[in-house]
């Protein structure tokens, strides 16, 4: 059933499912999008996971627009750190592990410049986008970092492991669910994050390096 899928395939606890009010409309898993005041302003729909893969769509409430900050309510109070990730799935999983995380509902390149000011209560901001063989996640992270840089806000890049030879990408959910890694391992990557300082600096996350060798972490 749906609960089993969300628990075993997505790694969500019952508390997380309830917190984010995940639902089912008869054909799709529904992910409600709330604004900073807790008002539902949109829905992200994910096709029935038991059916052949189909396109994911956004149910748009008339006049509300498609691109929103998911989980932006965490930005209303002071945070020691906030993580910007790529996708609602990763955002909810990190929230479950106790991290303040947000994402654009518009994908890797969907972050908007006007959102930068919403992070004023965050002491440190981290980016943890997908590592894609086609570079989409890396390009999206750089684009987002540049927006903060223009405002004089420091951001730090968390570098996930490189995709394996049979993988097209790796994201936060893959790190925990496919690689079987722990919160402690992710926290190590977070503490190892390096500041992004503009065009003259190439963040290590873009190099597809083997961080198993660099950090001595054993990824089986």
C-alpha positions as CSV (number, residue, x, y, z in Angstrom):
1,X,0.0,0.0,0.0
2,X,0.9,3.7,0.0
3,X,2.1,3.8,3.5
4,X,4.4,0.8,2.9
5,X,5.8,2.5,-0.2
6,X,6.5,5.8,1.6
7,X,8.1,4.0,4.5
8,X,10.2,1.4,2.7
9,X,11.0,3.1,-0.6
10,X,11.2,6.8,0.6
11,X,12.3,6.2,4.1
12,X,9.6,8.3,5.7
13,X,8.4,7.7,9.3
14,X,4.7,7.9,10.0
15,X,5.4,11.2,11.8
16,X,7.0,12.7,8.7
17,X,4.0,11.5,6.5
18,X,1.7,13.2,9.0
19,X,3.8,16.3,9.3
20,X,3.9,17.0,5.6
21,X,0.3,15.8,5.1
22,X,1.2,13.4,2.3
23,X,-2.0,12.0,0.7
24,X,-3.6,10.1,-2.2
25,X,-6.1,11.5,-4.7
26,X,-6.9,8.1,-6.3
27,X,-4.1,8.3,-8.9
28,X,-1.3,10.3,-7.4
29,X,0.6,10.8,-4.2
30,X,-0.2,14.4,-3.2
31,X,2.4,16.6,-1.6
32,X,0.8,19.9,-0.4
33,X,2.9,23.0,-0.7
34,X,2.4,25.4,2.2
35,X,3.6,29.0,2.4
36,X,5.4,30.5,5.4
37,X,2.1,31.1,7.2
38,X,1.1,27.5,6.9
39,X,-1.5,28.1,4.1
40,X,-1.8,25.5,1.4
41,X,-1.0,27.2,-1.9
42,X,-0.3,24.3,-4.3
43,X,0.2,20.6,-4.7
44,X,2.9,18.5,-6.2
45,X,1.6,15.2,-7.6
46,X,3.6,12.0,-8.0
47,X,2.2,9.3,-10.2
48,X,1.1,6.0,-8.6
49,X,4.5,4.2,-7.9
50,X,3.0,0.8,-8.8
51,X,2.3,2.0,-12.4
52,X,4.8,2.5,-15.2
53,X,6.8,5.7,-14.8
54,X,4.9,8.7,-15.9
55,X,5.5,12.5,-15.9
56,X,5.2,14.3,-12.6
57,X,2.9,17.3,-12.6
58,X,2.1,20.3,-10.4
59,X,-1.5,21.0,-9.7
60,X,-1.7,24.8,-10.0
61,X,-4.2,26.8,-8.0
62,X,-5.3,29.6,-10.3
63,X,-3.2,32.7,-9.9
64,X,-0.8,31.2,-7.4
65,X,2.1,30.3,-9.7
66,X,4.1,27.1,-9.9
67,X,7.4,27.8,-8.2
68,X,7.3,27.9,-4.4
69,X,9.7,27.3,-1.5
70,X,8.8,24.0,0.0
71,X,9.0,23.8,3.8
72,X,9.7,27.6,3.9
73,X,8.1,27.7,7.4
74,X,11.5,26.7,8.8
75,X,12.8,30.1,7.7
76,X,10.5,32.0,10.0
77,X,12.7,31.4,13.0
78,X,16.4,31.7,13.7
79,X,18.3,28.6,12.4
80,X,21.9,27.6,13.1
81,X,21.9,26.2,9.5
82,X,19.5,25.8,6.6
83,X,20.0,23.3,3.8
84,X,18.8,24.0,0.3
85,X,18.3,20.7,-1.6
86,X,16.9,19.6,-4.9
87,X,13.4,18.2,-4.5
88,X,10.7,17.7,-2.0
89,X,11.7,14.0,-1.4
90,X,15.2,15.0,-0.2
91,X,13.8,17.9,1.8
92,X,11.3,15.8,3.8
93,X,13.9,13.2,4.5
94,X,16.5,15.7,5.8
95,X,13.7,17.3,7.9
96,X,13.1,13.8,9.4
97,X,16.7,13.6,10.4
98,X,16.5,17.0,12.2
99,X,17.9,19.4,9.6
100,X,16.1,22.6,8.6
101,X,15.8,22.0,4.8
102,X,14.0,23.8,2.0
103,X,13.7,23.3,-1.8
104,X,12.2,25.0,-4.8
105,X,9.2,23.2,-6.3
106,X,10.7,24.0,-9.7
107,X,13.6,21.6,-9.8
108,X,17.4,22.1,-10.0
109,X,17.2,25.5,-11.8
110,X,14.0,26.7,-10.1
111,X,15.4,28.8,-7.2
112,X,14.3,32.4,-7.5
113,X,16.5,35.4,-6.6
114,X,13.6,37.0,-4.6
115,X,13.8,34.1,-2.1
116,X,17.3,35.0,-0.9
117,X,16.0,37.6,1.6
118,X,13.9,34.9,3.3
119,X,17.1,33.3,4.6
120,X,18.1,36.3,6.7
121,X,17.5,34.3,10.0
122,X,19.8,31.5,8.9
123,X,23.3,31.6,10.4
124,X,24.8,29.4,7.7
125,X,23.3,28.2,4.4
126,X,24.3,25.0,2.7
127,X,23.5,23.8,-0.8
128,X,23.2,20.0,-1.4
129,X,21.9,19.5,-4.9
130,X,22.0,16.3,-6.9
131,X,25.3,15.2,-8.5
132,X,24.2,14.4,-12.1
133,X,26.3,12.9,-14.9
134,X,24.6,15.5,-17.2
135,X,25.5,18.3,-14.8
136,X,22.0,19.6,-14.2
137,X,22.2,19.5,-10.4
138,X,25.7,21.0,-10.4
139,X,24.6,23.9,-12.7
140,X,21.5,24.5,-10.5
141,X,23.6,24.7,-7.4
142,X,26.0,27.2,-9.0
143,X,23.1,29.3,-10.2
144,X,21.6,29.3,-6.7
145,X,24.9,30.1,-5.1
146,X,25.4,33.1,-7.4
147,X,22.1,34.5,-6.3
148,X,23.3,34.5,-2.6
149,X,26.7,35.8,-3.6
150,X,25.2,38.8,-5.3
151,X,23.5,39.7,-2.0
152,X,26.8,39.2,-0.1
153,X,25.5,36.1,1.6
154,X,27.9,33.2,2.1
155,X,26.8,29.7,1.1
156,X,28.6,26.3,1.6
157,X,28.6,23.4,-0.8
158,X,28.0,19.9,0.6
159,X,29.5,17.3,-1.8
160,X,27.8,14.0,-2.1
161,X,29.7,10.9,-3.4
162,X,30.1,10.6,-7.2
163,X,27.5,8.4,-9.1
164,X,28.7,4.9,-9.6
165,X,29.2,3.5,-13.1
166,X,25.6,2.3,-13.4
167,X,24.0,5.5,-11.8
168,X,23.0,8.6,-13.6
169,X,22.9,10.7,-10.4
170,X,23.1,10.6,-6.7
171,X,20.9,12.7,-4.4
172,X,20.3,13.0,-0.6
173,X,17.7,10.2,-0.7
174,X,20.1,7.9,-2.6
175,X,22.8,8.6,-0.1
176,X,20.7,7.3,2.8
177,X,18.5,4.7,1.1
178,X,20.6,3.3,-1.7
179,X,24.0,3.7,-0.1
180,X,22.7,2.9,3.4
181,X,24.5,5.8,5.0
182,X,23.7,7.3,8.3
183,X,23.0,10.8,9.7
184,X,26.5,10.7,11.2
185,X,28.0,10.2,7.7
186,X,25.9,13.1,6.3
187,X,26.9,15.3,9.2
188,X,30.5,14.6,8.3
189,X,29.9,15.8,4.8
190,X,28.1,18.9,6.1
191,X,31.0,19.8,8.4
192,X,33.4,19.3,5.4
193,X,31.4,21.7,3.2
194,X,33.4,24.5,1.6
195,X,32.4,28.0,1.1
196,X,31.4,29.0,-2.5
197,X,33.1,32.3,-3.3
198,X,32.2,33.0,-6.9
199,X,33.5,32.5,-10.4
200,X,37.1,32.2,-9.3
201,X,36.4,29.2,-7.1
202,X,35.4,25.8,-8.4
203,X,33.5,23.9,-5.7
204,X,34.9,20.4,-5.2
205,X,31.4,18.9,-5.6
206,X,31.6,19.6,-9.4
207,X,34.7,17.6,-9.9
208,X,33.1,14.1,-9.6
209,X,36.0,13.2,-7.3
210,X,36.0,9.9,-5.3
211,X,35.3,11.2,-1.8
212,X,35.7,7.7,-0.5
213,X,39.4,8.1,-1.1
214,X,39.6,11.7,0.0
215,X,37.9,11.3,3.3
216,X,38.6,7.7,3.9
217,X,34.8,6.9,4.1
218,X,33.9,3.3,3.1
219,X,31.0,3.4,0.7
220,X,30.3,-0.3,-0.1
